[in-house]
């Protein structure tokens, strides 16, 4: 499995003078997962030259439906849009699997699951640059979204997802990612 490679000593601060008062410090990485620095979430979200890692978890039920979350109306980007079941930043010092387990528990109360690593890719817009690490899991467990993190969640069929693409219902990043991995998700069943 792909993972981040941290230096022996703390990586240098990038694009910030201090991390005091900033509770979320992220690793700054190269596309191969090598950690070359650290910066605040705010700095990473304002400078696309600071590529930072995120994790995505696609959750499938035994019938092949995909669970999506509706982003909270308080989110900066795409509030109220449907998105990957779990998505979140990797905090400096965490491995990808640690971040994935933490985010799944925070957002959906999902614990004790078996993630399968699918792929990694670079995603950049005018605001940020992410190294997206995609995982999937199959579960029959009850999912309970945290209302602070997620507005709601539900299971989608492949036909429903394909019908929603391009209609401003799903986040553009989810749409592109789903098209890339939908056959791989189906093969997991």
N, CA and C atoms as a LAMMPS dump frame, in Angstrom:
ITEM: TIMESTEP
0
ITEM: NUMBER OF ATOMS
567
ITEM: BOX BOUNDS ff ff ff
-5.0000000000000000e+02 5.0000000000000000e+02
-5.0000000000000000e+02 5.0000000000000000e+02
-5.0000000000000000e+02 5.0000000000000000e+02
ITEM: ATOMS id mol type element x y z
1 1 1 N 0.836 -1.186 0
2 1 2 C 0 0 0
3 1 3 C 0.878 1.246 0
4 2 1 N 0.446 2.253 -0.664
5 2 2 C 1.101 3.55 -0.692
6 2 3 C 0.969 4.198 0.687
7 3 1 N 2.006 4.887 1.166
8 3 2 C 1.89 5.646 2.41
9 3 3 C 2.854 6.821 2.366
10 4 1 N 2.72 7.691 3.342
11 4 2 C 3.577 8.859 3.435
12 4 3 C 4.917 8.467 4.04
13 5 1 N 5.961 9.193 3.644
14 5 2 C 7.302 8.974 4.183
15 5 3 C 7.726 10.266 4.885
16 6 1 N 7.767 10.193 6.213
17 6 2 C 8.132 11.361 7.023
18 6 3 C 9.633 11.401 7.261
19 7 1 N 10.204 12.611 7.382
20 7 2 C 11.624 12.719 7.733
21 7 3 C 11.826 12.367 9.213
22 8 1 N 13.061 12.058 9.596
23 8 2 C 13.359 11.703 10.985
24 8 3 C 13.067 12.868 11.935
25 9 1 N 13.406 14.079 11.534
26 9 2 C 13.122 15.278 12.334
27 9 3 C 11.903 15.966 11.754
28 10 1 N 11.207 16.796 12.54
29 10 2 C 10.045 17.493 11.978
30 10 3 C 10.406 18.256 10.704
31 11 1 N 9.546 18.131 9.729
32 11 2 C 9.762 18.819 8.451
33 11 3 C 9.664 20.322 8.668
34 12 1 N 10.318 21.109 7.811
35 12 2 C 10.284 22.565 7.985
36 12 3 C 8.887 23.143 7.742
37 13 1 N 8.63 24.26 8.411
38 13 2 C 7.381 24.984 8.185
39 13 3 C 7.431 25.632 6.811
40 14 1 N 6.306 25.628 6.112
41 14 2 C 6.241 26.216 4.778
42 14 3 C 5.071 27.19 4.725
43 15 1 N 5.341 28.387 4.254
44 15 2 C 4.318 29.402 4.011
45 15 3 C 3.657 29.92 5.289
46 16 1 N 4.254 29.661 6.438
47 16 2 C 3.761 30.199 7.711
48 16 3 C 4.961 30.488 8.601
49 17 1 N 4.807 31.453 9.52
50 17 2 C 5.879 31.778 10.454
51 17 3 C 5.804 30.906 11.7
52 18 1 N 4.579 30.537 12.073
53 18 2 C 4.383 29.749 13.283
54 18 3 C 3.118 28.924 13.141
55 19 1 N 3.053 27.825 13.87
56 19 2 C 1.829 27.031 13.866
57 19 3 C 1.066 27.214 15.182
58 20 1 N 1.528 28.119 16.033
59 20 2 C 0.828 28.392 17.293
60 20 3 C -0.588 28.855 17.008
61 21 1 N -1.524 28.287 17.748
62 21 2 C -2.922 28.679 17.573
63 21 3 C -3.607 27.986 16.41
64 22 1 N -2.844 27.335 15.559
65 22 2 C -3.421 26.583 14.442
66 22 3 C -3.475 25.113 14.855
67 23 1 N -4.666 24.618 15.073
68 23 2 C -4.803 23.264 15.581
69 23 3 C -4.588 22.209 14.512
70 24 1 N -4.72 22.567 13.259
71 24 2 C -4.575 21.563 12.208
72 24 3 C -3.347 21.878 11.354
73 25 1 N -2.317 21.067 11.541
74 25 2 C -1.085 21.191 10.769
75 25 3 C -1.019 19.985 9.848
76 26 1 N -0.803 20.247 8.568
77 26 2 C -0.816 19.207 7.543
78 26 3 C 0.576 18.982 6.98
79 27 1 N 0.858 17.743 6.554
80 27 2 C 2.119 17.515 5.85
81 27 3 C 2.044 18.107 4.44
82 28 1 N 3.132 18.637 3.984
83 28 2 C 3.267 19.078 2.595
84 28 3 C 4.086 17.989 1.913
85 29 1 N 3.581 17.492 0.797
86 29 2 C 4.159 16.295 0.19
87 29 3 C 4.486 16.48 -1.286
88 30 1 N 5.318 15.566 -1.766
89 30 2 C 5.515 15.399 -3.2
90 30 3 C 4.547 14.316 -3.653
91 31 1 N 4.381 14.145 -4.94
92 31 2 C 3.392 13.191 -5.464
93 31 3 C 3.69 11.743 -5.106
94 32 1 N 4.931 11.437 -4.701
95 32 2 C 5.287 10.069 -4.305
96 32 3 C 5.071 9.816 -2.809
97 33 1 N 4.534 10.809 -2.081
98 33 2 C 4.256 10.657 -0.661
99 33 3 C 5.377 11.106 0.249
100 34 1 N 6.469 11.6 -0.308
101 34 2 C 7.572 12.095 0.501
102 34 3 C 7.158 13.409 1.163
103 35 1 N 7.231 13.46 2.487
104 35 2 C 6.872 14.666 3.239
105 35 3 C 8.06 15.62 3.193
106 36 1 N 7.832 16.811 2.632
107 36 2 C 8.916 17.788 2.474
108 36 3 C 8.729 19.013 3.359
109 37 1 N 7.582 19.073 4.036
110 37 2 C 7.329 20.222 4.895
111 37 3 C 6.047 20.029 5.668
112 38 1 N 5.67 21.077 6.398
113 38 2 C 4.399 21.089 7.113
114 38 3 C 3.868 22.505 7.084
115 39 1 N 2.552 22.611 7.105
116 39 2 C 1.924 23.917 7.036
117 39 3 C 0.534 23.828 7.657
118 40 1 N -0.077 24.964 7.886
119 40 2 C -1.422 24.975 8.445
120 40 3 C -2.443 24.673 7.355
121 41 1 N -3.588 24.21 7.779
122 41 2 C -4.678 23.949 6.831
123 41 3 C -5.022 25.23 6.069
124 42 1 N -5.089 26.337 6.786
125 42 2 C -5.42 27.617 6.156
126 42 3 C -4.416 27.976 5.065
127 43 1 N -3.134 27.789 5.349
128 43 2 C -2.109 28.102 4.352
129 43 3 C -2.217 27.158 3.158
130 44 1 N -2.441 25.868 3.418
131 44 2 C -2.566 24.893 2.322
132 44 3 C -3.77 25.2 1.446
133 45 1 N -4.849 25.697 2.055
134 45 2 C -6.055 26 1.29
135 45 3 C -5.986 27.345 0.576
136 46 1 N -4.884 28.042 0.722
137 46 2 C -4.734 29.301 0.015
138 46 3 C -3.55 29.316 -0.918
139 47 1 N -2.87 28.171 -1.065
140 47 2 C -1.663 28.133 -1.876
141 47 3 C -1.541 26.778 -2.57
142 48 1 N -1.913 26.697 -3.846
143 48 2 C -1.845 25.421 -4.568
144 48 3 C -0.44 24.833 -4.711
145 49 1 N 0.6 25.585 -4.349
146 49 2 C 1.947 25.009 -4.411
147 49 3 C 2.215 24.081 -3.224
148 50 1 N 1.332 24.095 -2.22
149 50 2 C 1.501 23.251 -1.033
150 50 3 C 0.607 22.018 -1.153
151 51 1 N 1.114 20.985 -1.84
152 51 2 C 0.315 19.77 -1.987
153 51 3 C 0.247 19.055 -0.633
154 52 1 N -0.972 18.737 -0.221
155 52 2 C -1.187 18.073 1.064
156 52 3 C -2.061 16.837 0.858
157 53 1 N -1.845 15.784 1.673
158 53 2 C -2.58 14.533 1.473
159 53 3 C -3.958 14.543 2.119
160 54 1 N -4.889 13.874 1.445
161 54 2 C -6.233 13.638 1.967
162 54 3 C -6.564 12.163 1.737
163 55 1 N -7.559 11.684 2.474
164 55 2 C -8.038 10.313 2.299
165 55 3 C -9.507 10.35 1.912
166 56 1 N -9.896 9.446 1.038
167 56 2 C -11.294 9.245 0.649
168 56 3 C -11.637 7.786 0.883
169 57 1 N -12.818 7.549 1.45
170 57 2 C -13.295 6.186 1.647
171 57 3 C -14.626 6.025 0.94
172 58 1 N -14.684 5.084 0.014
173 58 2 C -15.925 4.728 -0.669
174 58 3 C -16.489 3.509 0.048
175 59 1 N -17.741 3.606 0.476
176 59 2 C -18.379 2.531 1.231
177 59 3 C -19.444 1.882 0.355
178 60 1 N -19.335 0.567 0.202
179 60 2 C -20.243 -0.204 -0.651
180 60 3 C -21.011 -1.18 0.229
181 61 1 N -22.291 -1.376 -0.075
182 61 2 C -23.02 -2.435 0.626
183 61 3 C -22.99 -3.712 -0.219
184 62 1 N -23.505 -4.786 0.306
185 62 2 C -23.41 -6.08 -0.399
186 62 3 C -24.257 -6.138 -1.661
187 63 1 N -25.107 -5.116 -1.873
188 63 2 C -25.934 -5.05 -3.08
189 63 3 C -25.31 -4.155 -4.152
190 64 1 N -24.122 -3.609 -3.862
191 64 2 C -23.42 -2.772 -4.821
192 64 3 C -23.784 -1.305 -4.769
193 65 1 N -24.568 -0.905 -3.763
194 65 2 C -24.889 0.524 -3.611
195 65 3 C -23.734 1.236 -2.925
196 66 1 N -23.571 2.499 -3.272
197 66 2 C -22.492 3.314 -2.743
198 66 3 C -23.07 4.354 -1.793
199 67 1 N -22.484 4.453 -0.617
200 67 2 C -22.94 5.426 0.379
201 67 3 C -22.259 6.758 0.115
202 68 1 N -23.054 7.836 0.055
203 68 2 C -22.514 9.184 -0.097
204 68 3 C -22.985 10.049 1.061
205 69 1 N -22.205 11.064 1.363
206 69 2 C -22.593 12.048 2.36
207 69 3 C -22.953 13.356 1.667
208 70 1 N -23.916 14.027 2.243
209 70 2 C -24.256 15.367 1.772
210 70 3 C -23.464 16.348 2.622
211 71 1 N -22.644 17.143 1.97
212 71 2 C -21.771 18.067 2.68
213 71 3 C -22.573 19.086 3.479
214 72 1 N -22.082 19.392 4.65
215 72 2 C -22.719 20.372 5.527
216 72 3 C -22.842 21.718 4.815
217 73 1 N -23.883 22.441 5.129
218 73 2 C -24.083 23.785 4.553
219 73 3 C -23.035 24.775 5.048
220 74 1 N -22.253 24.398 6.065
221 74 2 C -21.224 25.29 6.599
222 74 3 C -19.876 25.108 5.907
223 75 1 N -19.768 24.148 5.002
224 75 2 C -18.495 23.893 4.303
225 75 3 C -18.155 25.063 3.376
226 76 1 N -16.851 25.333 3.24
227 76 2 C -16.379 26.402 2.355
228 76 3 C -16.637 26.076 0.891
229 77 1 N -16.36 24.824 0.525
230 77 2 C -16.515 24.404 -0.864
231 77 3 C -17.693 23.442 -1.01
232 78 1 N -18.518 23.673 -1.984
233 78 2 C -19.635 22.804 -2.356
234 78 3 C -20.552 22.429 -1.188
235 79 1 N -21.003 23.414 -0.417
236 79 2 C -21.955 23.092 0.649
237 79 3 C -23.246 22.534 0.051
238 80 1 N -23.791 21.482 0.68
239 80 2 C -25.043 20.891 0.216
240 80 3 C -24.903 19.936 -0.958
241 81 1 N -23.692 19.711 -1.452
242 81 2 C -23.47 18.758 -2.549
243 81 3 C -23.199 17.372 -1.96
244 82 1 N -23.507 16.348 -2.726
245 82 2 C -23.208 14.972 -2.333
246 82 3 C -21.766 14.665 -2.689
247 83 1 N -21.101 13.889 -1.809
248 83 2 C -19.67 13.655 -1.958
249 83 3 C -19.308 12.262 -1.437
250 84 1 N -18.045 11.918 -1.56
251 84 2 C -17.503 10.658 -1.065
252 84 3 C -17.961 10.423 0.372
253 85 1 N -18.203 9.173 0.735
254 85 2 C -18.686 8.839 2.076
255 85 3 C -17.824 9.461 3.165
256 86 1 N -16.518 9.335 3.029
257 86 2 C -15.58 9.898 4.003
258 86 3 C -14.478 10.598 3.231
259 87 1 N -14.169 11.792 3.656
260 87 2 C -13.068 12.524 3.058
261 87 3 C -12.467 13.451 4.092
262 88 1 N -11.15 13.444 4.2
263 88 2 C -10.541 14.328 5.182
264 88 3 C -9.042 14.447 5.018
265 89 1 N -8.512 15.428 5.713
266 89 2 C -7.087 15.711 5.674
267 89 3 C -6.301 14.751 6.557
268 90 1 N -5.078 14.518 6.153
269 90 2 C -4.125 13.781 6.97
270 90 3 C -3.41 14.82 7.828
271 91 1 N -3.43 14.641 9.135
272 91 2 C -2.743 15.539 10.055
273 91 3 C -1.259 15.177 10.072
274 92 1 N -0.397 16.191 10.254
275 92 2 C 1.047 15.934 10.271
276 92 3 C 1.364 14.853 11.304
277 93 1 N 2.121 13.843 10.87
278 93 2 C 2.525 12.738 11.727
279 93 3 C 1.671 11.495 11.556
280 94 1 N 0.487 11.616 10.968
281 94 2 C -0.392 10.462 10.764
282 94 3 C -0.014 9.684 9.511
283 95 1 N -0.29 8.386 9.551
284 95 2 C -0.228 7.581 8.335
285 95 3 C -1.568 7.735 7.624
286 96 1 N -1.639 7.266 6.397
287 96 2 C -2.911 7.327 5.668
288 96 3 C -3.984 6.509 6.373
289 97 1 N -3.63 5.315 6.838
290 97 2 C -4.638 4.47 7.498
291 97 3 C -5.105 5.081 8.812
292 98 1 N -4.215 5.719 9.56
293 98 2 C -4.634 6.393 10.797
294 98 3 C -5.62 7.514 10.494
295 99 1 N -5.329 8.306 9.478
296 99 2 C -6.231 9.397 9.102
297 99 3 C -7.576 8.848 8.63
298 100 1 N -7.545 7.777 7.857
299 100 2 C -8.772 7.175 7.338
300 100 3 C -9.66 6.668 8.475
301 101 1 N -9.067 5.97 9.422
302 101 2 C -9.826 5.438 10.556
303 101 3 C -10.391 6.578 11.398
304 102 1 N -9.598 7.615 11.65
305 102 2 C -10.069 8.77 12.423
306 102 3 C -11.228 9.47 11.724
307 103 1 N -11.073 9.741 10.442
308 103 2 C -12.115 10.453 9.69
309 103 3 C -13.408 9.639 9.61
310 104 1 N -13.303 8.324 9.387
311 104 2 C -14.503 7.478 9.302
312 104 3 C -15.26 7.477 10.626
313 105 1 N -14.528 7.448 11.728
314 105 2 C -15.163 7.486 13.046
315 105 3 C -15.801 8.85 13.297
316 106 1 N -15.095 9.939 12.955
317 106 2 C -15.615 11.293 13.192
318 106 3 C -16.855 11.585 12.351
319 107 1 N -16.787 11.263 11.065
320 107 2 C -17.856 11.658 10.152
321 107 3 C -19.057 10.729 10.191
322 108 1 N -18.814 9.416 10.318
323 108 2 C -19.913 8.454 10.172
324 108 3 C -20.048 7.467 11.33
325 109 1 N -19.213 7.588 12.342
326 109 2 C -19.257 6.63 13.431
327 109 3 C -18.856 5.235 12.995
328 110 1 N -18.173 5.12 11.878
329 110 2 C -17.768 3.826 11.339
330 110 3 C -16.418 3.422 11.923
331 111 1 N -16.421 2.297 12.622
332 111 2 C -15.189 1.755 13.196
333 111 3 C -15.12 0.277 12.844
334 112 1 N -13.961 -0.293 13.021
335 112 2 C -13.781 -1.722 12.802
336 112 3 C -14.197 -2.14 11.385
337 113 1 N -13.52 -1.572 10.4
338 113 2 C -13.774 -1.912 8.998
339 113 3 C -12.444 -2.241 8.333
340 114 1 N -12.525 -2.883 7.191
341 114 2 C -11.331 -3.315 6.473
342 114 3 C -11.175 -2.489 5.2
343 115 1 N -10.347 -1.436 5.222
344 115 2 C -10.173 -0.628 4.015
345 115 3 C -9.246 -1.288 3.008
346 116 1 N -9.569 -1.133 1.74
347 116 2 C -8.736 -1.614 0.643
348 116 3 C -8.23 -0.377 -0.108
349 117 1 N -6.91 -0.269 -0.242
350 117 2 C -6.325 0.842 -0.979
351 117 3 C -6.579 0.646 -2.472
352 118 1 N -7.078 1.697 -3.139
353 118 2 C -7.358 1.61 -4.575
354 118 3 C -6.346 2.363 -5.428
355 119 1 N -6.052 3.611 -5.05
356 119 2 C -5.254 4.442 -5.939
357 119 3 C -4.947 5.766 -5.257
358 120 1 N -4.034 6.527 -5.84
359 120 2 C -3.755 7.902 -5.423
360 120 3 C -3.66 8.755 -6.676
361 121 1 N -4.057 10.007 -6.543
362 121 2 C -3.938 10.94 -7.664
363 121 3 C -3.818 12.358 -7.134
364 122 1 N -3.338 13.235 -7.989
365 122 2 C -3.193 14.646 -7.655
366 122 3 C -4.433 15.397 -8.129
367 123 1 N -4.969 16.238 -7.248
368 123 2 C -6.132 17.063 -7.6
369 123 3 C -5.798 18.513 -7.25
370 124 1 N -5.885 19.394 -8.231
371 124 2 C -5.558 20.791 -7.994
372 124 3 C -6.635 21.691 -8.574
373 125 1 N -6.959 22.739 -7.829
374 125 2 C -7.803 23.808 -8.349
375 125 3 C -7.103 25.125 -8.031
376 126 1 N -7.769 26.241 -8.224
377 126 2 C -7.104 27.531 -8.011
378 126 3 C -6.86 27.842 -6.538
379 127 1 N -7.373 27.013 -5.649
380 127 2 C -7.281 27.253 -4.215
381 127 3 C -6.318 26.308 -3.49
382 128 1 N -6.249 25.04 -3.949
383 128 2 C -5.455 24.053 -3.226
384 128 3 C -4.968 22.939 -4.146
385 129 1 N -4.062 22.119 -3.595
386 129 2 C -3.502 20.983 -4.326
387 129 3 C -3.478 19.801 -3.365
388 130 1 N -4.219 18.759 -3.683
389 130 2 C -4.335 17.595 -2.815
390 130 3 C -3.714 16.361 -3.459
391 131 1 N -3.105 15.533 -2.625
392 131 2 C -2.722 14.185 -3.012
393 131 3 C -3.821 13.295 -2.435
394 132 1 N -4.744 12.87 -3.288
395 132 2 C -5.933 12.125 -2.862
396 132 3 C -5.604 10.636 -2.839
397 133 1 N -5.862 10.009 -1.705
398 133 2 C -5.597 8.587 -1.504
399 133 3 C -6.935 7.885 -1.322
400 134 1 N -7.286 7.02 -2.279
401 134 2 C -8.62 6.417 -2.34
402 134 3 C -8.617 5.022 -1.726
403 135 1 N -9.594 4.797 -0.852
404 135 2 C -9.816 3.505 -0.227
405 135 3 C -11.277 3.124 -0.425
406 136 1 N -11.559 1.843 -0.263
407 136 2 C -12.95 1.361 -0.318
408 136 3 C -13.124 0.29 0.751
409 137 1 N -14.375 0.1 1.158
410 137 2 C -14.714 -0.979 2.072
411 137 3 C -16.132 -1.437 1.78
412 138 1 N -16.387 -2.686 2.085
413 138 2 C -17.736 -3.242 1.958
414 138 3 C -18.261 -3.449 3.371
415 139 1 N -19.465 -2.98 3.628
416 139 2 C -20.017 -3.131 4.973
417 139 3 C -21.525 -3.258 4.939
418 140 1 N -22.044 -3.916 5.94
419 140 2 C -23.477 -3.985 6.173
420 140 3 C -23.832 -3.267 7.463
421 141 1 N -22.83 -2.601 8.05
422 141 2 C -23.04 -1.903 9.32
423 141 3 C -23.908 -0.668 9.144
424 142 1 N -24.575 -0.311 10.215
425 142 2 C -25.377 0.918 10.234
426 142 3 C -24.422 2.113 10.257
427 143 1 N -24.702 3.077 9.422
428 143 2 C -23.869 4.277 9.342
429 143 3 C -24.646 5.433 9.96
430 144 1 N -23.991 6.135 10.88
431 144 2 C -24.636 7.228 11.603
432 144 3 C -23.83 8.505 11.421
433 145 1 N -24.221 9.348 10.459
434 145 2 C -23.468 10.57 10.192
435 145 3 C -23.471 11.536 11.384
436 146 1 N -22.347 12.191 11.59
437 146 2 C -22.231 13.247 12.587
438 146 3 C -22.811 14.512 11.965
439 147 1 N -23.823 15.07 12.572
440 147 2 C -24.532 16.217 11.972
441 147 3 C -23.702 17.487 11.903
442 148 1 N -22.6 17.561 12.647
443 148 2 C -21.706 18.712 12.512
444 148 3 C -20.85 18.596 11.26
445 149 1 N -20.508 17.38 10.906
446 149 2 C -19.633 17.122 9.761
447 149 3 C -20.417 16.9 8.467
448 150 1 N -21.567 16.238 8.588
449 150 2 C -22.314 15.766 7.423
450 150 3 C -23.789 16.143 7.595
451 151 1 N -24.397 16.678 6.549
452 151 2 C -25.816 17.035 6.636
453 151 3 C -26.703 15.79 6.67
454 152 1 N -26.414 14.837 5.796
455 152 2 C -27.139 13.564 5.761
456 152 3 C -26.35 12.59 4.898
457 153 1 N -26.813 11.358 4.856
458 153 2 C -26.169 10.367 4.01
459 153 3 C -27.205 9.384 3.49
460 154 1 N -26.863 8.735 2.389
461 154 2 C -27.768 7.716 1.852
462 154 3 C -27.023 6.84 0.856
463 155 1 N -27.62 5.686 0.547
464 155 2 C -27.076 4.732 -0.418
465 155 3 C -27.577 5.071 -1.82
466 156 1 N -26.703 5 -2.813
467 156 2 C -27.013 5.312 -4.206
468 156 3 C -26.724 4.095 -5.077
469 157 1 N -27.598 3.856 -6.05
470 157 2 C -27.323 2.827 -7.055
471 157 3 C -26.414 3.433 -8.126
472 158 1 N -25.801 2.576 -8.92
473 158 2 C -24.962 3.061 -10.01
474 158 3 C -25.777 3.912 -10.984
475 159 1 N -27.005 3.497 -11.29
476 159 2 C -27.853 4.272 -12.211
477 159 3 C -28.155 5.658 -11.65
478 160 1 N -28.43 5.743 -10.343
479 160 2 C -28.689 7.052 -9.73
480 160 3 C -27.462 7.946 -9.806
481 161 1 N -26.295 7.375 -9.558
482 161 2 C -25.062 8.158 -9.619
483 161 3 C -24.789 8.654 -11.037
484 162 1 N -24.895 7.765 -11.993
485 162 2 C -24.645 8.164 -13.382
486 162 3 C -25.648 9.215 -13.842
487 163 1 N -26.884 9.119 -13.394
488 163 2 C -27.908 10.102 -13.748
489 163 3 C -27.628 11.474 -13.114
490 164 1 N -27.008 11.497 -11.943
491 164 2 C -26.748 12.759 -11.228
492 164 3 C -25.515 13.496 -11.739
493 165 1 N -24.647 12.798 -12.456
494 165 2 C -23.409 13.426 -12.937
495 165 3 C -23.736 14.572 -13.893
496 166 1 N -23.086 15.704 -13.631
497 166 2 C -23.254 16.897 -14.473
498 166 3 C -24.473 17.734 -14.145
499 167 1 N -25.181 17.407 -13.066
500 167 2 C -26.416 18.129 -12.723
501 167 3 C -26.284 18.967 -11.448
502 168 1 N -25.054 19.288 -11.039
503 168 2 C -24.801 20.093 -9.837
504 168 3 C -25.411 19.488 -8.581
505 169 1 N -25.356 18.173 -8.492
506 169 2 C -25.83 17.436 -7.323
507 169 3 C -24.626 16.871 -6.572
508 170 1 N -23.646 16.379 -7.319
509 170 2 C -22.439 15.774 -6.783
510 170 3 C -21.279 16.755 -6.929
511 171 1 N -20.303 16.69 -6.018
512 171 2 C -19.137 17.561 -6.18
513 171 3 C -18.39 17.163 -7.456
514 172 1 N -17.809 18.128 -8.149
515 172 2 C -17.056 17.801 -9.367
516 172 3 C -15.919 16.81 -9.117
517 173 1 N -15.25 16.922 -7.982
518 173 2 C -14.16 15.997 -7.681
519 173 3 C -14.7 14.579 -7.505
520 174 1 N -15.838 14.42 -6.815
521 174 2 C -16.414 13.084 -6.673
522 174 3 C -16.789 12.518 -8.038
523 175 1 N -17.424 13.329 -8.889
524 175 2 C -17.819 12.86 -10.216
525 175 3 C -16.624 12.296 -10.982
526 176 1 N -15.536 13.054 -11.015
527 176 2 C -14.345 12.612 -11.756
528 176 3 C -13.75 11.352 -11.135
529 177 1 N -13.7 11.314 -9.809
530 177 2 C -13.133 10.155 -9.121
531 177 3 C -14.003 8.919 -9.328
532 178 1 N -15.318 9.085 -9.238
533 178 2 C -16.222 7.944 -9.402
534 178 3 C -16.087 7.323 -10.795
535 179 1 N -16.023 8.159 -11.812
536 179 2 C -15.873 7.65 -13.179
537 179 3 C -14.593 6.813 -13.294
538 180 1 N -13.513 7.26 -12.632
539 180 2 C -12.238 6.534 -12.684
540 180 3 C -12.297 5.18 -11.983
541 181 1 N -13.064 5.078 -10.88
542 181 2 C -12.981 3.874 -10.042
543 181 3 C -14.226 3.018 -10.024
544 182 1 N -15.278 3.391 -10.74
545 182 2 C -16.543 2.644 -10.619
546 182 3 C -16.408 1.159 -10.991
547 183 1 N -15.613 0.849 -11.98
548 183 2 C -15.423 -0.561 -12.339
549 183 3 C -14.637 -1.312 -11.263
550 184 1 N -13.659 -0.632 -10.664
551 184 2 C -12.899 -1.247 -9.57
552 184 3 C -13.793 -1.499 -8.367
553 185 1 N -14.68 -0.547 -8.048
554 185 2 C -15.613 -0.751 -6.935
555 185 3 C -16.511 -1.95 -7.197
556 186 1 N -17.016 -2.07 -8.418
557 186 2 C -17.894 -3.194 -8.762
558 186 3 C -17.141 -4.516 -8.649
559 187 1 N -15.867 -4.515 -8.956
560 187 2 C -15.073 -5.749 -8.91
561 187 3 C -14.821 -6.216 -7.471
562 188 1 N -14.992 -5.328 -6.481
563 188 2 C -14.777 -5.704 -5.088
564 188 3 C -15.882 -6.624 -4.559
565 189 1 N -17.036 -6.591 -5.205
566 189 2 C -18.163 -7.389 -4.711
567 189 3 C -18.026 -8.86 -5.062
